[in-house]
Amino acid sequence: MDDNFKKLFENGYLIVNFKNTKYLNLIQTAIQSIFCFDPTLMHQKNIDDDQYLKFVKQAKDSLVEKDYVKNLLLDNIHVFSALFGPDIDFQYNIHLRISRPNHEGDFVNWHRDTFNGNTYWEVNFWFPVFPLEKNSGLAIIESSHSAVPKNIRFIEDRNDFRKKVTKGSIANELGYIYAPKVDDTIANLDTTKIKLLTPEIGQVVVFFGHAIHRAFNDSQKTRISIDTRLKSVHSPTNTKLGYYRPLSRGCVSLYAEKMQLSDQGY
């Protein structure tokens, strides 16, 4: 096993460099064009929850339509093919996170993605769009990806905004959880094990979604990041049809898919 991937296997996360950042620059420009102000100063604007969700959705939809994140992944496919092989699917409807300081409702609280429909086979990729300020990043409980969850149960979120999230709502589409769950580890979180990951622009955090994690921003600026999930086309998922779309295919898969379509009369 490659030394870097050994760290991922043992710790549950890894920070790697994007060699090609052309599309990251385009992502920055696209987000800036949506706002009539510096997006990292969004916390200074007097906007309500509905306006906030509208801004985030508009910017996210623009990025999805332009395929900027997909092309960023393709430009750095060497990172992902080393993990999954040539046949990779990606989460088409990416998550754009615009997290204002002192706005707890902007964040998804401590969670494991495996409590919300994802499997051990799916890997998360998280990267900042604009430079992170001090005390801002992705918080993770190191090595929690290897822990077997005990006593999984639903909880009611105490945050006024998050407790109103419903299935299929705009907030849910943007990545907010409508039926949060915890296990004993999350409920009795050991704060000494929190690791704040602060990648630079052009770096990406690779981590297992089963690891306990949450957004963190105790800085003076709005934190803007993107995350998406990748998996091998041959791996199972509990997500709905269309959640994953093809990112790359090797020769054998291209041939097999072509012949399957021919057999079906297409």
Backbone as numpy.savetxt, mean C-alpha at the origin, in Angstrom:
# Nx Ny Nz CAx CAy CAz Cx Cy Cz
19.34 -18.17 -0.67 18.49 -16.97 -0.67 19.37 -15.72 -0.67
19.03 -14.75 -1.51 19.72 -13.47 -1.55 19.70 -12.83 -0.16
20.81 -12.17 0.22 20.91 -11.59 1.57 19.80 -10.59 1.85
19.44 -9.77 0.84 18.37 -8.80 1.03 17.04 -9.49 1.29
16.76 -10.53 0.51 15.50 -11.23 0.68 15.50 -12.05 1.97
16.68 -12.41 2.44 16.78 -13.08 3.74 16.32 -12.12 4.84
16.66 -10.83 4.70 16.21 -9.82 5.67 14.69 -9.68 5.62
14.15 -9.70 4.40 12.69 -9.63 4.25 12.04 -10.82 4.93
12.59 -12.00 4.71 12.04 -13.23 5.28 12.09 -13.18 6.81
13.18 -12.66 7.36 13.36 -12.68 8.81 12.67 -11.52 9.52
12.77 -10.32 8.94 12.26 -9.12 9.61 10.85 -8.73 9.17
10.46 -9.19 7.98 9.13 -8.86 7.47 9.09 -7.66 6.57
10.22 -6.97 6.41 10.27 -5.80 5.55 11.68 -5.61 4.98
11.75 -4.78 3.96 13.02 -4.49 3.29 12.86 -3.16 2.57
13.89 -2.32 2.58 13.89 -1.08 1.82 14.85 -1.23 0.65
14.34 -1.02 -0.56 15.16 -1.16 -1.76 15.07 0.12 -2.59
16.03 0.29 -3.49 16.08 1.47 -4.34 15.40 1.22 -5.68
14.63 2.19 -6.13 14.18 2.20 -7.51 15.35 2.71 -8.36
15.73 1.95 -9.38 16.79 2.42 -10.27 16.28 3.46 -11.25
15.01 3.35 -11.61 14.41 4.27 -12.57 13.26 5.02 -11.91
13.35 6.35 -11.87 12.37 7.15 -11.14 11.61 8.13 -12.04
11.67 7.92 -13.34 10.97 8.81 -14.27 9.49 8.94 -13.90
8.83 7.82 -13.66 7.40 7.86 -13.39 7.09 8.37 -11.99
8.05 8.29 -11.08 7.86 8.90 -9.77 7.77 10.42 -9.92
8.61 10.98 -10.78 8.54 12.42 -11.05 7.20 12.80 -11.66
6.69 11.96 -12.56 5.39 12.23 -13.17 4.26 12.12 -12.15
4.39 11.20 -11.20 3.40 11.08 -10.12 3.38 12.35 -9.29
4.55 12.87 -8.96 4.62 14.11 -8.20 3.92 15.25 -8.94
4.23 15.38 -10.23 3.64 16.45 -11.03 2.12 16.30 -11.13
1.65 15.07 -11.31 0.21 14.83 -11.44 -0.52 15.21 -10.16
0.03 14.85 -9.02 -0.61 15.19 -7.75 -0.62 16.70 -7.53
0.49 17.34 -7.83 0.56 18.80 -7.67 -0.46 19.51 -8.56
-0.72 18.94 -9.74 -1.64 19.58 -10.67 -3.10 19.48 -10.21
-3.40 18.49 -9.38 -4.77 18.31 -8.87 -5.10 19.39 -7.83
-4.10 19.74 -7.04 -4.31 20.69 -5.95 -3.97 22.11 -6.41
-4.66 23.07 -5.86 -4.35 24.47 -6.16 -3.43 25.05 -5.08
-2.77 24.14 -4.34 -1.84 24.54 -3.29 -0.82 23.41 -3.12
0.22 23.66 -2.37 1.23 22.64 -2.09 0.57 21.50 -1.32
0.51 20.29 -1.89 -0.20 19.19 -1.22 0.39 18.81 0.13
1.68 19.09 0.35 2.28 18.77 1.64 1.88 19.77 2.73
1.11 20.79 2.32 0.59 21.78 3.28 -0.93 21.66 3.41
-1.46 20.52 3.03 -2.91 20.33 3.06 -3.48 20.51 4.47
-2.69 20.20 5.48 -3.16 20.31 6.86 -3.46 21.76 7.26
-2.96 22.71 6.47 -3.21 24.12 6.78 -4.54 24.62 6.21
-5.16 23.79 5.37 -6.41 24.18 4.74 -7.61 23.75 5.58
-8.63 24.56 5.57 -9.84 24.25 6.33 -10.81 23.48 5.43
-10.68 22.16 5.41 -11.54 21.33 4.58 -12.19 20.26 5.44
-13.41 19.90 5.08 -14.12 18.88 5.85 -13.80 17.49 5.31
-14.38 16.47 5.94 -14.07 15.08 5.56 -14.45 14.78 4.12
-15.59 15.26 3.68 -16.03 14.99 2.31 -15.10 15.64 1.29
-14.66 16.86 1.56 -13.72 17.53 0.66 -12.39 16.80 0.63
-11.95 16.36 1.79 -10.69 15.61 1.88 -10.75 14.35 1.03
-11.82 13.57 1.18 -11.96 12.34 0.40 -12.04 12.64 -1.09
-12.70 13.73 -1.45 -12.82 14.11 -2.86 -11.45 14.42 -3.44
-10.61 15.15 -2.71 -9.26 15.46 -3.17 -8.45 14.18 -3.39
-8.48 13.30 -2.40 -7.68 12.07 -2.47 -8.16 11.19 -3.63
-9.46 11.03 -3.77 -10.00 10.18 -4.84 -9.66 10.76 -6.21
-9.79 12.06 -6.38 -9.49 12.69 -7.66 -8.03 12.46 -8.05
-7.13 12.64 -7.10 -5.71 12.44 -7.38 -5.41 10.96 -7.64
-5.99 10.08 -6.84 -5.77 8.64 -7.03 -6.28 8.17 -8.38
-7.49 8.59 -8.74 -8.07 8.19 -10.02 -7.22 8.67 -11.19
-6.66 9.86 -11.07 -5.80 10.39 -12.13 -4.56 9.53 -12.31
-3.96 9.10 -11.22 -2.76 8.25 -11.30 -3.09 6.90 -11.90
-4.24 6.33 -11.51 -4.65 5.03 -12.05 -4.90 5.13 -13.54
-5.60 6.18 -13.95 -5.93 6.37 -15.37 -4.67 6.50 -16.22
-3.65 7.15 -15.68 -2.42 7.39 -16.43 -1.45 6.21 -16.35
-1.75 5.21 -15.52 -0.89 4.03 -15.36 0.51 4.38 -14.86
0.64 5.48 -14.13 1.97 5.90 -13.68 2.59 4.90 -12.70
1.79 4.39 -11.78 2.35 3.45 -10.80 2.70 2.13 -11.49
1.83 1.67 -12.36 2.13 0.45 -13.11 3.44 0.60 -13.88
3.63 1.73 -14.54 4.84 1.94 -15.32 6.07 2.10 -14.44
5.89 2.67 -13.24 7.00 2.74 -12.29 7.43 1.34 -11.89
6.45 0.47 -11.65 6.76 -0.92 -11.31 7.46 -1.63 -12.46
6.96 -1.42 -13.67 7.57 -2.06 -14.84 8.99 -1.57 -15.08
9.23 -0.29 -14.82 10.58 0.25 -14.99 11.56 -0.34 -13.98
11.04 -0.93 -12.92 11.89 -1.53 -11.89 11.52 -3.00 -11.68
11.15 -3.65 -12.76 10.62 -5.01 -12.69 11.64 -5.99 -12.13
12.93 -5.66 -12.23 13.97 -6.55 -11.71 13.80 -6.81 -10.21
13.31 -5.80 -9.50 13.10 -5.95 -8.05 12.02 -6.99 -7.79
10.96 -6.94 -8.57 9.78 -7.75 -8.31 9.90 -9.15 -8.91
10.53 -9.26 -10.06 10.70 -10.59 -10.66 11.63 -11.45 -9.83
12.55 -10.82 -9.10 13.42 -11.58 -8.21 12.63 -12.20 -7.06
11.50 -11.58 -6.71 10.65 -12.11 -5.64 9.62 -13.11 -6.15
8.99 -12.78 -7.28 7.82 -13.52 -7.73 8.05 -14.36 -8.98
9.17 -14.16 -9.67 9.32 -14.76 -10.99 8.72 -13.84 -12.04
8.59 -14.31 -13.27 8.15 -13.42 -14.36 6.66 -13.13 -14.41
5.85 -13.94 -13.72 4.39 -13.84 -13.86 3.80 -13.12 -12.64
3.59 -11.81 -12.79 3.22 -10.97 -11.65 1.92 -10.23 -11.91
1.05 -10.22 -10.92 -0.15 -9.39 -10.92 0.03 -8.25 -9.93
-0.63 -7.11 -10.19 -0.53 -5.98 -9.27 -1.92 -5.44 -8.94
-2.03 -4.83 -7.79 -3.27 -4.20 -7.34 -3.52 -2.98 -8.22
-4.53 -3.07 -9.06 -4.77 -2.02 -10.05 -5.21 -0.71 -9.41
-6.13 -0.78 -8.47 -6.64 0.43 -7.81 -5.74 0.73 -6.62
-4.65 1.40 -6.91 -3.63 1.68 -5.89 -4.22 2.48 -4.74
-3.47 2.56 -3.65 -3.86 3.40 -2.53 -2.96 4.64 -2.48
-3.57 5.79 -2.55 -2.87 7.06 -2.34 -3.21 7.52 -0.93
-2.18 7.70 -0.12 -2.40 8.11 1.28 -1.96 9.56 1.45
-2.88 10.39 1.86 -2.57 11.79 2.16 -2.87 11.98 3.64
-1.81 11.97 4.44 -1.94 11.86 5.89 -1.47 13.14 6.56
-2.43 13.88 7.08 -2.13 15.16 7.72 -1.72 14.96 9.18
-0.76 15.76 9.66 -0.42 15.66 11.08 -1.60 16.11 11.94
-1.76 15.44 13.07 -2.83 15.77 14.01 -4.22 15.52 13.44
-4.30 14.64 12.43 -5.60 14.22 11.88 -5.65 12.69 11.93
-5.92 12.15 13.10 -5.88 10.69 13.28 -6.80 9.97 12.30
-7.89 10.61 11.91 -8.81 9.97 10.97 -8.21 9.70 9.61
-7.12 10.39 9.26 -6.47 10.15 7.97 -5.75 8.81 7.92
-5.47 8.24 9.07 -4.65 7.04 9.16 -5.50 5.79 9.37
-5.00 4.68 8.86 -5.57 3.38 9.22 -4.80 2.89 10.44
-5.50 2.51 11.49 -4.84 2.13 12.73 -4.10 0.80 12.56
-3.41 0.37 13.61 -2.64 -0.87 13.56 -3.49 -2.02 13.03
-2.93 -2.77 12.08 -3.71 -3.85 11.46 -2.78 -4.82 10.74
-3.34 -5.96 10.40 -2.71 -6.92 9.48 -3.61 -7.01 8.25
-3.03 -6.95 7.07 -3.83 -7.03 5.84 -4.51 -8.39 5.70
-3.94 -9.41 6.32 -4.52 -10.75 6.24 -5.84 -10.85 7.01
-6.18 -9.83 7.78 -7.49 -9.79 8.44 -8.56 -9.21 7.52
-8.12 -8.72 6.36 -9.05 -7.98 5.49 -9.05 -8.50 4.06
-8.84 -9.80 3.88 -9.00 -10.40 2.56 -7.74 -10.75 1.82
-6.59 -10.27 2.29 -5.34 -10.61 1.62 -4.72 -11.86 2.23
-3.81 -12.48 1.48 -3.20 -13.74 1.90 -1.71 -13.55 2.15
-1.08 -14.60 2.65 0.36 -14.56 2.88 1.14 -14.41 1.58
0.53 -14.74 0.47 1.20 -14.72 -0.83 1.33 -13.30 -1.40
0.61 -12.38 -0.84 0.58 -11.01 -1.38 1.56 -10.12 -0.60
2.34 -9.35 -1.34 3.39 -8.53 -0.73 3.09 -7.05 -0.99
3.30 -6.23 0.01 3.01 -4.79 -0.08 4.25 -4.01 -0.51
3.99 -2.94 -1.26 5.04 -2.02 -1.68 4.58 -0.61 -1.35
5.35 0.09 -0.52 4.97 1.41 -0.02 6.11 2.39 -0.27
5.79 3.54 -0.83 6.85 4.53 -1.07 6.31 5.95 -0.92
7.17 6.86 -0.42 6.77 8.26 -0.31 6.78 8.93 -1.68
5.84 9.83 -1.89 5.78 10.59 -3.14 6.60 11.86 -3.03
6.58 12.48 -1.86 7.39 13.66 -1.57 8.25 13.34 -0.36
9.38 14.05 -0.18 10.29 13.73 0.92 9.59 13.69 2.27
9.94 12.69 3.05 9.36 12.55 4.38 10.04 13.51 5.36
9.25 14.12 6.20 9.78 14.93 7.28 10.19 14.02 8.44
10.93 14.58 9.38 11.30 13.83 10.58 10.04 13.39 11.32
10.05 12.19 11.85 8.91 11.61 12.56 7.72 11.34 11.65
8.02 10.93 10.43 6.97 10.60 9.47 7.42 9.39 8.67
6.50 8.48 8.41 6.86 7.30 7.63 5.84 6.18 7.78
6.34 4.96 7.72 5.51 3.76 7.88 5.97 3.04 9.14
5.06 2.86 10.08 5.39 2.17 11.33 5.06 0.69 11.19
5.97 -0.16 11.65 5.79 -1.60 11.52 6.31 -2.28 12.79
5.71 -3.39 13.14 6.19 -4.19 14.27 7.10 -5.26 13.68
8.38 -5.10 13.89 9.36 -5.99 13.28 9.12 -7.44 13.69
9.18 -8.32 12.71 9.04 -9.77 12.86 7.62 -10.21 13.19
6.66 -9.28 13.24 5.28 -9.67 13.52 4.66 -10.46 12.38
5.32 -10.46 11.21 4.81 -11.22 10.06 4.86 -12.71 10.30
5.68 -13.14 11.26 5.84 -14.57 11.53 4.96 -15.05 12.68
4.27 -14.14 13.32 3.45 -14.51 14.48 2.10 -15.07 14.05
1.69 -16.13 14.71 0.36 -16.69 14.47 -0.65 -15.88 15.29
-1.63 -15.25 14.64 -2.58 -14.41 15.38 -3.47 -15.23 16.30
-3.72 -14.70 17.47 -4.57 -15.37 18.45 -5.75 -14.47 18.81
-6.92 -15.10 18.91 -8.12 -14.40 19.36 -8.47 -13.23 18.44
-8.61 -13.51 17.16 -8.99 -12.47 16.20 -10.45 -12.08 16.45
-10.69 -10.77 16.55 -12.06 -10.32 16.78 -12.27 -8.93 16.19
-13.54 -8.64 15.92 -13.91 -7.32 15.44 -13.86 -6.32 16.60
-13.55 -5.08 16.25 -13.59 -4.01 17.25 -14.31 -2.81 16.65
-14.76 -1.93 17.50 -15.32 -0.66 17.03 -14.23 0.40 17.11
-13.97 1.05 15.98 -12.94 2.08 15.96 -13.39 3.26 16.81
-12.49 3.81 17.58 -12.83 4.93 18.46 -12.78 6.27 17.73
-12.14 6.29 16.57 -12.04 7.55 15.83 -13.37 7.87 15.15
-13.83 9.10 15.29 -15.15 9.48 14.78 -15.26 9.32 13.27
-14.19 9.61 12.53 -14.24 9.47 11.07 -14.21 7.99 10.67
-13.26 7.25 11.22 -13.09 5.85 10.80 -14.28 4.98 11.19
-14.95 5.29 12.29 -16.08 4.45 12.70 -17.27 4.58 11.76
-17.26 5.61 10.89 -18.36 5.82 9.94 -18.09 5.17 8.58
-16.91 4.57 8.40 -16.58 3.95 7.12 -17.46 2.73 6.89
-18.07 2.64 5.72 -18.94 1.51 5.39 -18.42 0.80 4.14
-18.81 -0.44 3.99 -18.39 -1.24 2.85 -18.85 -0.59 1.55
-17.91 -0.43 0.61 -18.23 0.15 -0.69 -18.24 1.66 -0.73
-18.00 2.31 0.39 -17.99 3.78 0.43 -16.71 4.30 -0.22
-16.67 5.61 -0.49 -15.46 6.21 -1.05 -14.28 6.00 -0.11
-14.51 6.17 1.18 -13.43 5.96 2.14 -12.91 4.52 2.08
-13.81 3.56 1.97 -13.42 2.16 1.84 -12.62 1.92 0.56
-13.05 2.53 -0.54 -12.32 2.43 -1.81 -10.90 2.98 -1.67
-10.74 4.00 -0.84 -9.44 4.64 -0.68 -8.56 3.92 0.34
-9.03 2.80 0.88 -8.19 1.99 1.75 -8.56 1.97 3.21
-9.61 2.68 3.59 -10.05 2.66 4.98 -10.84 1.38 5.26
-10.68 0.85 6.45 -11.27 -0.44 6.81 -12.65 -0.24 7.43
-13.64 -0.95 6.90 -15.01 -0.78 7.40 -15.35 -1.73 8.54
-14.56 -2.78 8.71 -14.82 -3.73 9.79 -13.49 -4.13 10.42
-12.88 -3.23 11.19 -11.54 -3.49 11.72 -11.50 -4.68 12.68
-10.37 -5.38 12.64 -10.14 -6.52 13.52 -8.80 -6.36 14.22
-8.69 -7.00 15.36 -7.42 -7.06 16.08 -7.21 -8.49 16.55
-5.97 -8.78 16.92 -5.67 -10.01 17.64 -5.05 -9.61 18.97
-4.60 -10.59 19.73 -4.05 -10.26 21.05 -2.79 -9.42 20.96
-1.98 -9.64 19.92 -0.74 -8.88 19.77 -1.03 -7.40 19.52
-2.01 -7.12 18.66 -2.37 -5.73 18.37 -3.03 -5.09 19.59
-3.91 -5.83 20.24 -4.63 -5.28 21.39 -3.69 -4.95 22.55
-2.60 -5.70 22.66 -1.63 -5.48 23.75 -0.28 -5.11 23.16
-0.29 -4.13 22.26 0.89 -3.80 21.47 2.07 -3.39 22.34
3.22 -4.01 22.07 4.47 -3.65 22.75 5.12 -2.51 21.96
4.99 -1.30 22.47 5.47 -0.12 21.73 6.99 -0.10 21.56
7.70 -0.89 22.35 9.16 -0.92 22.21 9.58 -1.63 20.93
8.64 -2.34 20.31 8.96 -3.08 19.09 8.58 -2.32 17.81
8.09 -1.09 17.97 7.71 -0.30 16.80 8.95 0.18 16.07
8.97 -0.05 14.77 10.06 0.40 13.91 9.48 1.39 12.91
9.98 2.63 12.92 9.52 3.64 11.97 10.42 3.61 10.74
9.83 3.25 9.61 10.58 3.17 8.35 10.44 4.49 7.62
11.58 5.06 7.23 11.59 6.40 6.62 12.40 6.38 5.32
11.90 5.71 4.29 12.64 5.65 3.03 12.77 7.03 2.39
13.83 7.19 1.62 14.03 8.43 0.88 13.26 8.36 -0.43
13.14 9.50 -1.10 12.52 9.52 -2.42 13.33 8.62 -3.35
12.64 7.74 -4.06 13.33 6.78 -4.92 13.56 5.44 -4.24
13.09 5.30 -3.00 13.17 4.03 -2.29 11.75 3.51 -2.03
11.65 2.20 -1.88 10.35 1.58 -1.63 10.49 0.57 -0.50
9.49 0.53 0.37 9.44 -0.47 1.43 8.68 -1.68 0.91
9.33 -2.82 0.96 8.71 -4.10 0.60 8.39 -4.80 1.92
7.13 -5.17 2.15 6.83 -5.84 3.41 5.64 -6.79 3.25
5.63 -7.79 4.11 4.53 -8.75 4.13 3.32 -8.10 4.80
2.16 -8.22 4.14 0.95 -7.59 4.66 0.49 -8.17 5.98
0.97 -9.37 6.32 0.60 -9.96 7.61 1.31 -9.26 8.76
2.37 -8.53 8.46 3.06 -7.76 9.50 2.14 -6.67 10.03
2.20 -6.43 11.32 1.39 -5.37 11.93 1.99 -4.03 11.54
1.16 -3.14 11.01 1.68 -1.87 10.52 0.60 -0.79 10.56
1.03 0.46 10.40 0.12 1.58 10.29 0.92 2.79 9.78
0.20 3.78 9.27 0.83 5.03 8.87 1.22 5.82 10.11
2.23 6.69 9.93 2.67 7.52 11.06 3.09 8.88 10.53
2.61 9.92 11.18 3.03 11.27 10.82 2.90 12.20 12.02
4.02 12.42 12.66 4.08 13.36 13.78 5.01 14.51 13.41
4.91 14.92 12.14 5.79 15.97 11.62 5.02 17.27 11.45
5.61 18.19 10.70 4.98 19.49 10.46 4.39 19.60 9.06
4.38 18.49 8.31 3.85 18.53 6.96 2.94 17.32 6.71
2.12 17.44 5.67 1.26 16.34 5.25 2.11 15.27 4.56
1.96 14.04 4.98 2.70 12.92 4.40 1.92 12.34 3.23
2.56 12.23 2.06 1.89 11.69 0.87 2.66 10.46 0.40
1.95 9.35 0.29 2.60 8.09 -0.09 1.65 7.27 -0.94
2.21 6.25 -1.56 1.43 5.31 -2.37 1.78 3.90 -1.93
0.79 3.04 -1.87 1.06 1.63 -1.65 0.19 0.79 -2.57
0.74 -0.35 -2.91 0.03 -1.30 -3.76 0.52 -2.70 -3.39
-0.13 -3.71 -3.91 0.24 -5.08 -3.60 0.56 -5.83 -4.88
1.49 -6.76 -4.76 1.86 -7.62 -5.88 1.78 -9.07 -5.42
1.56 -9.95 -6.40 1.58 -11.38 -6.12 1.90 -12.13 -7.40
2.31 -13.36 -7.26 2.45 -14.23 -8.42 1.07 -14.53 -8.98
0.97 -14.61 -10.30 -0.31 -14.93 -10.92 -0.81 -16.30 -10.47
0.11 -17.16 -10.04 -0.24 -18.52 -9.64 -0.64 -18.63 -8.16
-0.57 -17.52 -7.43 -0.87 -17.55 -6.00 -2.33 -17.22 -5.73
-2.88 -17.77 -4.65 -4.29 -17.53 -4.33 -4.52 -16.13 -3.76
-5.73 -15.66 -3.86 -6.13 -14.40 -3.24 -7.61 -14.47 -2.89
-7.99 -13.75 -1.86 -9.40 -13.68 -1.47 -10.05 -12.39 -1.93
-9.33 -11.64 -2.76 -9.85 -10.35 -3.22 -10.85 -10.53 -4.35
-11.64 -9.50 -4.59 -12.68 -9.58 -5.61 -12.08 -9.56 -7.02
-12.85 -10.03 -7.98 -12.43 -10.07 -9.37 -12.09 -8.66 -9.85
-10.93 -8.52 -10.49 -10.51 -7.23 -10.99 -9.60 -6.46 -10.05
-9.50 -6.93 -8.80 -8.61 -6.28 -7.83 -7.17 -6.33 -8.34
-6.79 -7.50 -8.86 -5.46 -7.67 -9.45 -5.55 -7.69 -10.97
-4.54 -7.10 -11.60 -4.43 -7.13 -13.06 -3.00 -7.49 -13.44
-2.79 -7.96 -14.67 -1.45 -8.38 -15.06 -0.45 -7.23 -15.04
0.72 -7.49 -14.47 1.84 -6.56 -14.54 2.86 -7.06 -15.54
3.24 -8.32 -15.42 4.21 -8.90 -16.35 3.93 -10.39 -16.51
4.33 -10.92 -17.66 4.18 -12.34 -17.95 5.45 -12.84 -18.64
5.85 -14.05 -18.26 6.96 -14.70 -18.92 6.50 -15.40 -20.19
7.44 -15.97 -20.91 7.16 -16.60 -22.20 6.12 -17.72 -22.08
6.29 -18.59 -21.10 5.39 -19.74 -20.96 3.97 -19.27 -20.65
3.83 -18.31 -19.75 2.49 -17.82 -19.42 1.84 -17.11 -20.59
2.62 -16.33 -21.34 2.07 -15.66 -22.52 1.53 -16.69 -23.51
2.32 -17.74 -23.71 1.89 -18.80 -24.64 0.64 -19.50 -24.12
0.65 -19.88 -22.84 -0.49 -20.62 -22.27 -1.77 -19.78 -22.31
-1.66 -18.50 -21.98 -2.84 -17.64 -22.00 -3.37 -17.46 -23.42
-2.45 -17.36 -24.37 -2.85 -17.24 -25.78 -3.62 -18.48 -26.23
-3.11 -19.66 -25.86 -3.76 -20.90 -26.29 -5.10 -21.10 -25.58
-5.19 -20.70 -24.33 -6.46 -20.81 -23.61 -7.54 -19.95 -24.28
-7.16 -18.75 -24.71 -8.11 -17.90 -25.42 -8.52 -18.52 -26.75
-7.55 -19.14 -27.43 -7.86 -19.80 -28.70 -8.83 -20.96 -28.50
-8.61 -21.73 -27.43 -9.49 -22.85 -27.12 -10.92 -22.39 -26.83
-11.03 -21.15 -26.30 -12.35 -20.62 -25.96 -12.99 -19.89 -27.14
-12.30 -19.88 -28.28 -12.86 -19.28 -29.48 -12.63 -17.80 -29.64
-11.69 -17.24 -28.86 -11.41 -15.80 -28.98 -10.32 -15.55 -30.01
